[in-house]
Amino acid sequence: MKKFILVASLLVAFAGSGIAQTDKPKDTKKTTTTSTTTKTSTAPTKKDGTADMRYKVNKDSAKKAQTATVHTKKDGTADKRYKENKKPS
């Protein structure tokens, strides 16, 4: 009889906690956001958003980006084995 009362009281306790968690008020307000996309450059792009390399503007910007890169390690820090990353002493 003691086991039955113990099991019944545990069931009531767990059932009560489950009900208390599901009685949260529901958010009835739906927020709608409108996204506005603005282009910072006037360079032509493809449908997927990448630069269209058929145009000279995009080719020039790609060359500038390529020459501006420095040698880095996997963790993103400068690789000191290369001359451009060493500080002049």
C-alpha positions in Angstrom: 0.0 0.0 0.0 2.9 2.4 0.8 4.4 1.8 -2.7 1.0 2.5 -4.3 0.7 5.9 -2.4 4.3 6.7 -3.3 3.9 6.0 -7.0 0.6 7.9 -7.1 2.1 11.0 -5.3 5.0 11.0 -7.8 2.7 10.8 -10.7 0.6 13.7 -9.4 3.8 15.7 -8.8 5.2 15.2 -12.2 1.9 15.7 -13.9 1.5 19.0 -12.1 4.9 20.2 -13.1 4.3 19.3 -16.8 1.0 21.2 -16.8 2.6 24.3 -15.2 5.2 24.4 -18.0 2.8 24.3 -20.8 0.5 27.1 -19.5 2.7 29.9 -20.8 0.8 32.7 -22.5 1.0 32.6 -26.2 2.3 35.6 -28.1 -0.6 36.8 -30.2 1.3 39.7 -31.8 2.9 38.8 -35.0 5.7 41.1 -36.1 6.4 41.5 -39.7 9.8 42.9 -40.8 10.5 44.2 -44.2 14.1 43.8 -45.3 15.6 46.5 -47.5 18.7 45.7 -49.4 21.0 48.5 -50.4 24.0 48.0 -52.6 27.1 49.8 -51.5 28.7 49.5 -55.0 27.3 49.8 -58.4 29.3 46.8 -59.8 27.2 44.3 -61.7 26.4 41.1 -59.9 25.0 37.7 -60.8 21.7 36.4 -59.6 23.3 34.7 -56.6 24.9 38.0 -55.5 28.5 37.3 -56.4 30.5 39.7 -58.5 30.2 39.2 -62.3 33.7 38.8 -63.5 32.9 39.7 -67.1 33.1 43.4 -66.2 36.3 45.3 -65.7 35.1 47.0 -62.5 34.9 43.6 -60.8 38.1 42.4 -62.2 40.0 45.4 -61.0 38.5 45.1 -57.5 39.4 41.4 -57.4 43.1 42.2 -58.3 43.2 44.9 -55.5 41.8 42.5 -53.0 44.3 39.8 -54.1 47.3 42.1 -53.7 46.1 43.5 -50.3 46.1 40.1 -48.7 48.9 39.1 -46.4 50.0 35.6 -45.5 48.2 34.3 -42.4 48.2 31.2 -40.4 45.2 29.0 -39.8 44.2 30.9 -36.7 44.2 34.2 -38.7 47.3 35.8 -37.2 50.1 37.1 -39.5 52.7 34.5 -40.6 56.1 35.9 -39.6 58.0 33.8 -42.1 57.1 36.3 -44.8 58.8 39.6 -45.2 55.7 41.8 -45.5 54.5 40.5 -42.1 57.7 41.2 -40.2 58.2 44.5 -38.4 61.2 46.6 -39.5 63.7 46.7 -36.7 
